[in-house]
Amino acid sequence: MHTRPIPATGEALPVIGLGTYQVLDVDDTAAATAPLEPVVRAFVDGGGAMIDSSPMYGNAETIAGVLTERLALRRRVFLATKVWTSGREAGIRQMEQSFARMRTERMDLMQVHNLQDWATHQKTLQAWKAEGRVRYVGITHYHSGAYAELARLMKTKQWDFVQLNYSLGEREAEDTILPLAKDLGIAVIANRPFAQGALFSRTKGRDLPPWAADIDCASWATLFLKWIVSHPAVTCAIPASRKVDHMQQNVAAGHGRLPDAAMRERMARYFDTL
């Protein structure tokens, strides 16, 4: 799979990750988790690494920990989660709980979810980063209405990652956030890569355009993701899936030819006509 360097260190990160919202929010029982084992296996065997979760995703952190431990994948994955509460002590308790749920002693990436009480959590995260408990720290949001605040915090140069919505259906990040991340050396995680399914609604019943073969796309999911990860500022996209065939389409976006700037523009123009 194609990788992108995390600007803070140069560490290579595969361009396709795994979002866990809803898809891993299941009961911690053999009956509920067994169907997810081949999905996670397909993700890792396909070259993926980042598994992104949050305490607000129900049982997703726990299931991510259960599956990576059961499948002996901890050394092959990049675990990311978030703090989503207010207050120093509450934040510490929640993050400690996330460590336990995800069954790891060191978190690869801890993010402040939707900027909630970021100033308080930043102090804890920087201390934990210095101690080696977390490797990278970041901030997240899912809506363009938060971009001004994201940009302001990015300019403080205290964050290694920024996570935000970006897709063919939601391109606002191209105006300020993506160029800023590129200039400041901040890794970018693209969430909502299918605009909560809206992209598939636009293409339902339509065949792929003939030129999709020029960038090794055999599915709409692969095409949508290749458009995202080919942006020079994007480090990783995190589609969510609980079906093996969908996962295979997702990880395929990290392989083969990626669109250049001209092809990206062609893809955007084509999508706008649908």
C-alpha positions in Angstrom: 0.0 0.0 0.0 1.1 3.6 -0.7 2.3 5.4 2.4 2.7 9.0 3.4 5.3 10.4 5.9 4.0 11.7 9.1 5.6 15.2 8.9 6.6 15.3 12.6 8.8 12.3 12.3 8.9 11.0 8.8 7.3 7.7 9.9 5.5 6.1 6.9 1.8 5.6 7.4 -0.4 3.6 5.0 -2.9 5.9 3.2 -6.0 3.8 4.0 -7.1 3.4 7.6 -10.2 2.0 9.3 -12.8 4.1 10.9 -14.7 2.4 13.7 -17.8 4.5 14.2 -20.9 2.2 14.2 -19.1 -0.7 12.5 -17.2 -1.9 15.6 -19.9 -0.8 18.0 -21.1 -4.4 18.8 -21.4 -6.5 21.9 -18.2 -8.2 23.2 -19.4 -11.7 22.5 -18.0 -14.4 20.2 -21.2 -14.3 18.1 -20.9 -10.5 17.5 -17.2 -10.2 17.0 -16.5 -13.4 14.9 -17.9 -11.8 11.7 -15.6 -8.8 12.2 -12.4 -10.9 12.4 -12.1 -11.4 8.6 -12.8 -7.7 8.0 -10.0 -6.5 10.3 -7.7 -9.2 8.8 -8.5 -8.1 5.3 -7.7 -4.5 6.3 -4.3 -5.4 7.7 -3.4 -7.9 5.1 -4.3 -5.3 2.5 -1.7 -3.0 4.0 -3.8 -0.8 6.3 -2.6 0.3 9.7 -4.5 3.1 11.3 -7.6 2.1 13.4 -9.3 5.2 14.6 -11.8 5.2 17.4 -13.4 7.3 20.2 -15.1 6.9 23.5 -18.2 8.3 21.8 -18.4 5.3 19.5 -20.1 3.1 22.0 -18.2 -0.2 22.3 -15.9 0.4 19.3 -12.7 0.9 21.4 -13.2 -2.3 23.2 -13.9 -4.3 20.1 -10.9 -2.8 18.4 -8.8 -3.9 21.3 -10.3 -7.4 21.4 -9.8 -8.0 17.7 -6.3 -6.7 17.4 -5.3 -8.8 20.4 -7.1 -11.9 19.3 -5.6 -11.7 15.8 -2.1 -10.8 17.2 -2.1 -7.6 15.2 -0.9 -5.0 17.7 2.5 -4.6 16.1 1.0 -4.2 12.7 -1.6 -1.5 13.5 -1.5 2.2 14.4 -4.0 2.7 17.1 -5.7 6.1 17.3 -8.5 7.3 19.6 -9.8 10.5 21.2 -10.6 12.3 24.5 -14.2 13.6 24.5 -15.0 15.2 27.8 -14.3 18.3 29.9 -11.9 18.8 32.8 -8.4 17.5 33.5 -9.3 14.6 35.8 -12.2 13.5 33.6 -10.0 13.6 30.6 -7.3 11.5 32.3 -9.9 8.9 33.5 -11.3 8.7 30.0 -8.0 8.3 28.3 -6.9 5.7 30.8 -10.1 3.8 30.0 -9.3 4.0 26.3 -5.9 2.5 26.9 -7.5 -0.4 28.8 -10.3 -0.9 26.2 -7.9 -0.9 23.3 -5.5 -3.1 25.2 -2.4 -1.1 24.7 0.2 0.4 27.0 1.1 3.1 24.5 -1.3 4.9 22.1 0.0 5.8 18.7 -2.3 8.8 18.4 -4.5 10.6 20.9 -6.8 13.3 19.6 -9.1 15.9 21.2 -12.5 15.0 19.8 -14.3 17.9 18.2 -12.0 20.3 20.1 -13.8 19.7 23.3 -11.9 21.4 26.2 -8.8 21.2 24.0 -6.8 23.7 26.2 -7.1 21.4 29.2 -6.4 18.2 27.4 -3.4 19.7 25.5 -1.4 20.0 28.7 -2.0 16.3 29.6 -1.3 15.1 26.1 2.0 17.0 25.8 3.1 15.6 29.2 2.1 12.1 28.1 3.9 12.5 24.8 7.0 13.5 26.6 6.7 10.4 28.8 6.2 8.2 25.8 2.6 7.2 26.7 1.3 8.6 23.4 3.4 9.0 20.3 1.4 11.7 18.5 -1.3 14.2 19.5 -4.0 15.7 17.4 -7.3 17.6 17.1 -10.4 16.7 15.2 -13.7 17.9 13.9 -16.3 16.6 11.4 -17.8 19.9 10.1 -16.5 22.8 8.1 -18.0 25.3 10.6 -15.0 24.4 12.9 -12.3 25.1 10.3 -11.5 28.6 11.6 -10.8 27.2 15.1 -8.9 24.3 13.6 -6.7 26.6 11.7 -6.0 28.8 14.7 -4.9 25.8 16.7 -2.8 24.4 13.9 -0.8 27.6 13.8 0.3 27.0 17.5 2.4 24.1 16.2 1.4 22.0 19.2 -0.3 19.2 17.2 1.0 16.4 15.0 -2.3 15.5 13.3 -5.5 17.2 12.3 -8.6 15.1 11.4 -11.5 16.6 9.5 -14.1 15.8 6.9 -12.9 15.6 3.3 -14.4 13.9 0.2 -15.7 14.6 -3.2 -18.9 15.7 -1.5 -17.3 17.9 1.1 -14.3 19.8 -0.4 -14.2 22.9 1.8 -11.0 21.8 3.5 -9.1 22.5 0.2 -9.6 26.3 0.7 -7.6 26.7 3.9 -7.0 23.7 6.1 -5.2 21.4 3.6 -2.8 24.1 2.4 -2.1 25.1 6.0 -1.4 21.6 7.1 1.0 21.2 4.2 2.8 24.4 5.1 3.0 23.7 8.8 3.9 20.0 8.5 0.8 18.5 10.1 -0.5 15.1 9.2 -4.1 15.1 7.9 -6.7 12.3 8.5 -9.8 12.5 6.3 -13.0 11.4 8.0 -16.4 11.0 6.4 -14.7 10.0 3.1 -18.0 8.9 1.6 -19.9 11.9 3.0 -21.9 9.5 5.2 -23.0 7.5 2.1 -24.1 10.5 0.1 -21.5 9.8 -2.6 -22.9 6.3 -3.3 -26.4 7.8 -3.5 -25.2 10.0 -6.3 -23.6 7.1 -8.2 -26.2 4.4 -7.6 -26.9 2.4 -10.7 -24.1 4.1 -12.7 -21.2 2.3 -14.2 -17.7 3.6 -13.6 -16.4 6.0 -16.3 -14.0 4.4 -18.7 -11.1 6.5 -17.4 -11.4 4.9 -14.0 -9.3 2.1 -15.3 -6.4 4.5 -15.8 -6.1 4.8 -12.0 -6.8 1.2 -11.3 -10.3 1.6 -10.0 -12.8 -1.2 -10.1 -15.4 0.2 -7.7 -16.8 3.6 -6.7 -15.4 3.2 -3.2 -11.9 2.8 -4.6 -12.4 5.8 -6.8 -13.7 8.1 -4.1 -10.8 7.1 -1.8 -8.1 7.5 -4.4 -9.3 11.0 -5.0 -8.9 11.8 -1.3 -5.5 10.2 -0.7 -4.0 11.6 -3.8 -4.2 15.1 -2.4 -0.6 16.0 -1.4 -1.6 17.2 2.1 -3.6 14.1 3.0 -1.9 11.5 5.1 -4.6 8.9 5.6 -8.4 8.4 5.0 -10.5 6.3 7.4 -13.5 4.7 5.7 -15.5 2.4 8.0 -16.8 -1.0 6.9 -17.9 -4.3 8.5 -18.1 -6.3 5.2 -15.0 -8.0 3.8 -15.8 -7.1 0.1 -16.2 -3.5 1.1 -13.0 -3.6 3.0 -11.2 -5.0 0.0 -12.5 -2.2 -2.2 -11.3 0.3 0.4 -7.8 -1.0 0.8 -7.6 -1.3 -3.0 -7.5 2.5 -3.0 -4.1 2.4 -1.5 -2.7 0.3 -4.3 -1.9 0.9 -7.9 -1.9 4.2 -9.8 -3.1 7.3 -8.0 -4.7 10.3 -9.9 -2.4 13.3 -10.7 -3.6 16.8 -10.4 -5.2 16.8 -13.8 -7.1 13.6 -13.1 -8.2 14.8 -9.7 -9.8 17.8 -11.4 -11.4 15.6 -14.0 -12.8 13.4 -11.3 -14.3 16.4 -9.4 -15.8 17.8 -12.6 -17.4 14.5 -13.4 -18.8 14.0 -10.0 -20.4 17.5 -10.1 -22.4 16.4 -13.2 -24.0 13.5 -11.4 
